[in-house]
Amino acid sequence: MRLVSSSSARGINQKIFRAYNAVYEHKGSQLAADSGDYYKDDIGNEYFKAIGNVVITQPSGTVIYSNRLDYSASSQQAVLTGNVRMIDGETTLTTNYLTYNTGKQTGTYTGGGRIVGKGDTITSKNAYYFERTKDAYFRNKVIVRTPSAVIYTDTLQYNTMYRDAFFFGPTNINGRKGEKLYTEKGSYNTAFGIAKFNKNNLYTEGSRFLKGDSLFYDRDKGIGEAFRNVLFIDTLDKFYASGEFGRYLESDQSIMMHTRPLIKYVVQQDSSNNDSTATDSTLVKPLTKKEQRKLEKEQEKVQKEQEKQAEKERKELSNQGIKQVAIAPPDSVLSPPVKDNIKVDTAYMTADTIFSKVILVKDYKPLDLKLSRDGGTLETSEDVDYGDPEEIDIVSTGDSTQLDSTSLKTPQLNPVKRQAPKQEKAKVTAPEKKTPPKPLDAKQIQINSKADSVLRRNAVMPTGKEQDSIMKKAFVAAQTADTTIKDSTVLYSDTARTRIVRAYYNVRVYKSDLQAVSDSVYYGMVDSMFRFMGKPMIWSDGSQISSDTIYMQIKNNKMDNALLKDNAFMVNAVADTVKFNQLKGRKITAFFANNNIDRIYVDGNAENLVFTTFDKTNRIKEMFHDRSSRIKIKMEGKQIIDYHSIHKVDQKIYPLKFITQENEVLPGFIWKPEDRPKSVEDMMSRKRSKSPTVLDADGDGKPDVPPEKGTSSKPTEKKEVPVEKGEEDSTKKIEKPLTPIKETPAVDTLQKKVNPVLKPLKEIEKAGN
């Protein structure tokens, strides 16, 4: 060590050289103090102890202040105590006890301290600072405060130049705007707000949760991206989605998922409507007058018994002095009251890509389907504009704001370049231009030290167990059916928001009692309208529904109506046979009430084809074929009480011997059981077949083989002969078709079950709930 200057000096006990206002130099470092004692031990090691206004100046420009100093020249180790502050460029370290090596340029504190630089303040119990690399390591209740976030962790590596923070244990990052990040291993740049996590990661923003094996977050852009085992939950909207990639935007609270995405809907099921195993193969068929009278008598008998029972109860209440309040008869159009014993089921949906976001209600574009429960006017040649699928663009429908096409593409994540701003680099490389740092006030250091001590003592450090609890609660909340009644007719404020959902390309839906496929699906929560587009098909039990587009609407938490537009077809496999009951038209409209189908209208070349079976043997007896401009079906509960053919073309009954492969299916008949998802696993692992749609009249699940060229598929041994009603036993040849039977209302006498060809619409109602 070399004494550079001093105001005065003296020797003590011939061992210690005490200098006042001394400045020593050792290997490029300067040590100054009000007074300092220099001495050597028995083996020649040099030591320097200083008191009062201690200042260490490094060749790099780093300056350290303290009240006391103990310095060993051999190890270049300095121990500074009392109001210690180390200033390295724009970084300032303050503590009351610091161990610093002037050769290695490393500093350590173990009794609590803080580092402040470029807007970030980090406090911890222990810290290690490396001046050359500008890296600092913090341990034991580490708290990082930035203008945009507060970070809590127990282990942290931080670079003061690039403002990169690296985490090696449970870490919480709480954003100033309410967003929260959790990880157990990853990095976060406090300057740009870029986070990259890869162990037990979770992003939370309000009621929304995003989790994945790897997580990327851009604070300035408000983008969160998760990779592998991704899970997104919105507890407010009861929205649950999983997949291998998810991208969340804070601006519109949107989530896009692809690579095996899966949405789960918890739907409400009314306990009174849980007959999902009904397989009655009877379609809408006309009854004889004898059967109709028999049914009417049975209904009158049941009604009289109910009236007697009600009168008996009324008398009993009257004897007890209790007045009975008159109750209005239930309206079949109104939905039933919500029951306490609500049952729930889970519906699953997957597609190539699933997208959902929150928009302003005023920007939502509801469709006016012009539906009327009385059927409206009978259509002739002009079609009503229902909003064609091409007009319902899967990217832009639902709000007036155009979605950026880049948001639907897998983002290219470029690593953040480790470079400091130019002006910051200039300050580091040209220290001679910097203004000398102003020493901190010793009183202020003590105030900060006490405040940091209280902050660390009160800080709640993450342990990792809290995140599991948070996700479990979010999962339970998202999987709880929403029983809140929503009315799409109410007026919303200009700031009211709602969520829309889009699924496109290879959409598949699976529910225990309902399955569906389509090219795309759109759903808006304002009017609770589902739009299945692109050759949609829906199955339930032995029934299949198909059309060019299917619309379904929910009102008051119950299914209200469904519209099958263009090439509407409803098919039901007849039990224990290879025949199919069929109902088709240009469009089919169904209305629901009291958890059941209330009425159905088939418009535009309406046709109804039904196979009649013997009650005991279930063997085919005859086939009924009805053609008209409109078929109207009225139901009550689970019974068909009215059937009308309007502008009837003809009605025919074919005995079994005259049923051929040509007349047993209606034009446009489709039967594709191979596309039907059989389970959740099957739905996720298999897409609908790309083969062209073919007929499957024999019902074996395999395409029918077309006849060879030059041959006819029509059987030669039989001739199609329509037979009048009541002549099903006739075997005589008839030269010409008989005139159609008279139009008469039809009543379904099977009171056990409702016609299963209508079953899918009932199951759609459950899914909509």
Buried (B, 14 or more C-beta within 10 A) or exposed (E): BEBEEBEEBEEEEEEBBBBBBBBBBBEEBBBBBBBBBBBBEEEEEBBBBBBBBBBBBBEBBBBBBBBBBBBBBEEBBBBBBBBBBBBBBBBBBBBBBBBBBBEEBBBBBBEBBBBBBBEBBBBBBBBBBBBEEBBBBBBBBBBBBBEBBBBBBBBBBBBBBBBBBBBBBBBBBBBEEEBBBBBBBBBBBBBBBBBBBBBBBBBBBEBBBBBBBBBBBBBEEBBBBBBEEBBBBBBBBBBBBBBBBBBBBBEBBBBBBBBBBBBBBBBBBBEEBEEBEBBBBBBBBBBEEEBBEEBEEEBEEEEEEEEEEEEEEEEEEEEEEEEEEEEEEEEBEEBBEEEEEEBEBBBBBBBBBBBBBBBBBBBBBBBEBEBEBEBEEEBEEEBBEBBEBEEBBBBEBBBEEEBEEEBBEEEEEEEBEEEBEEEBEEBBEEEEEEEEBEBBEBEEBBEBBEEBBEBBEEBEBBEEEBBEEBBEEBBEBBBEBBEEEBEBEEEBEEEEBBBBBBBBBBBBBBBBBBBBBBBBBBBBBBBBBBBBBBBBBBBBBBBBBBBBBBBBBBBBBBBBBBBBBBBBBBBBBBBEBEBBBBBBBBBBBBBBBBBBBBBBBBBBBBBBBBBBBEEEEEEBBBBBBBBBBBBBBBBBBBBBBBBBBBEBEBBBBBBEEBBBBEBBBBEBBBBBBEBBBEEBEEBBEBBBEEEEBEBBBBBEEEBBEEEEEEEEEEEEEEEBBBBBBEEBEBEEEBEEEBEBBEBBBBBBBBEEBBBBBBBBBBBBBBBBB
